[in-house]
Amino acid sequence: MTGYADFEAFVVARRPALLRTAYLLTGNHHDAEDLVQSALIKVVPKWARIKDHPESYVRQVLARESVNRWRTRRWREVTTDVVPDAMHHDSTDRIALLEDLRRLPPRQRAVLVLRYFDDLTEADTAAALGISVGTVKSHARDALATLRNQSSEEEQPATTSTHGPQHARDRAHPARHQRAFRATR
């Protein structure tokens, strides 16, 4: 293949996977499509250099572009308590996972998506995001702790316990999120 034919072949072959990753990073189908499009636009000038192994580079651009878009758009976003009609087909666990992911900072969200949804190693995730492996580990730890605390707050009864404070890891039940991660594949 010459020119950009191999780029077109890559996009045709990997577009669904890129859209899934972008959807988990953004939490919105339209934003995911925009994110993939803008990432691919940034990849085209570099294609001759990366065409032998484009997957990791494209993921890196996706993750970085997602963080950059969040930084520029966060002041314009409006939260709502009403779930859009388009999401009625999703399971309750999947909706809860997406809502919990949206509450995470974008860098932590990117680490979780690349590590646990795209099954990248810690080193590959660090390379994709341009951070150290230790930062990947700490972001993953903090993000998972936040998800556990969010799920435990939902499950916790309205009355307080008379037995003193419990550790978050003792209260948390991450199985809901693990099932939802597997369901999104």
N, C-alpha and C positions, 0 to 999 in steps of 0.2 A: 504494500500500500504506500502510496506517495502522497505528499501534501497533507491535507487534513482529513483524508479518508479514514485513517486509523483513529483519529480523534472522534470522528462521527461514529465509528464502530464501537469505540469505548463508551461513548455516551449512550448509544442504543443498548449496549449490553449491561451497563452499570447504573442506568438512570433509576430503576426501582429501588436499588439498594441505597443510592445517594439520597433519594427522596425520603426513604424511611429514616435515615440518619438525620436528615435536615428536619423532618417532622418532630423527631424526639428532641432536637435542639431548640426548635421554635415553639412547638405545641400547636401549630396552626398549619393547615394544608396550604393555604395561599402563601403564607410567609415561607414555608418550606420550599415551594416551587420557586419563589423569588430568590431564596438563598442559594439553591442549586444553580439557578441561572447566573447569578452574580459570581458565584465561585467558578463556574465553567468559563465565564468571560475572562476572569483573571488567569485561568489556566492556559488558555489558548496561546498567548504569546510565549509561554514557557514550554509548549508541547514538544518541540524538537528535542529539548534537553531531557524531558521526563517521560517520553513515550514508552520507554522500555519497562518502567515501573511506576505508572501514574497513580495507582490507588492511594498510597500513603500521602502523596503530595496533595491530591484532591481532598482527602479527608482533613488534612492540615488546613487547607484554604477554607473548607467548610466551617471547621471549628472556629478559626480566627475571625472569619467574616460574621459568624453568628454572634460572637462576643462584640465585635465592632458595631454591628447593627443594633444590638441591645443597648449599647452605650449611647448611640445617637437617637434611638427611638424611645427610650424609657420614659422620658418626660411627656411623651404624647400618648402613651398607652392609658387606657381606661379599663379598670377592672369591673367585672359584673358578677352578680350572684346567679344569673340565669345561664344555663348551659344552652348553647345554640342547638337548634333542631337537627343540624347535620350530624351531630354526635350521638343520636339516639340509638344507633346500631352497636355502639361500643359497650362492652361489659362494664359493670360497676367498678371492678378492680382496675380495669384499664383506664377508665376516666379518673379514678382516684390517683393512680400513678401519674398520669399526665398533669393533673392539678398539683400534685406534690412536686413533680419535676419543675413546673413553672415557678414555684416558690423559691427554688434554689438559685444561687448566683450563677450566671452563665458559665463561668469557668468550671465550677463544680458539676453543673449539668453536663457540660462537654466531656468531662472526665468519666462520669458514669455512663454516658451513652457510648463513648468509644471503648471503654473497658468492658462493660457488661453486656451491651447490646451488640456491638460490632466485634466482640471477643478479641480485642487487641491486647497484647501483653502490656505490662506497665511501661516497658522501654518504648514500644511502638506508640503508645498513647502519649508519652512524654515527647517523643520526636514529632508527633503530629501537632501537638500544641506548643512546641517550642519551650518546654519547661523541663525541670529535672524530674527524675524518677521519684525522688523523695517528695516533691510537690504533688505528683500524681497520687502517691500513697496518702498524703495528708488530706488532699482534696477529696479523695474517695472516702476516707475515714470520716471526715467532717460531714460530707453529703449524706452518707449512709446513716450517720447518727442523727442528722436532721430529719431524714425520712422516718427513722424509727420513732423519734420523738413526736413527729406529726401523727403517726399512726397510733401511738400510745395515748396521745391526748384525745383522739377521737374515741378510743375504746375505754378510757378512764371514766368511772362513774362521777356523777356531779358532787357527791359528798367526798370529803377528804378522809384519808385513813388516819386512825389514831395511833398507828404503829410507827410513825415517823416517816421520813423521806425514803423513797426507794430510788435505786439507781436506774437511769433511763434504760440501760441495757437489760435490766431485770424485767422491766415493764414492757419493753418493745417486742413486737412480733413482726419481723420483716418478711414473713412468708407471703403476705399479701402482695408486696412489691416484687418478690421473686417470681410469683405466679404471673403477675402482670407483665414482667419483662419477657418471660417465655411466651406469653400469649401474643405479644406484639411482633414476634418473628414470623 
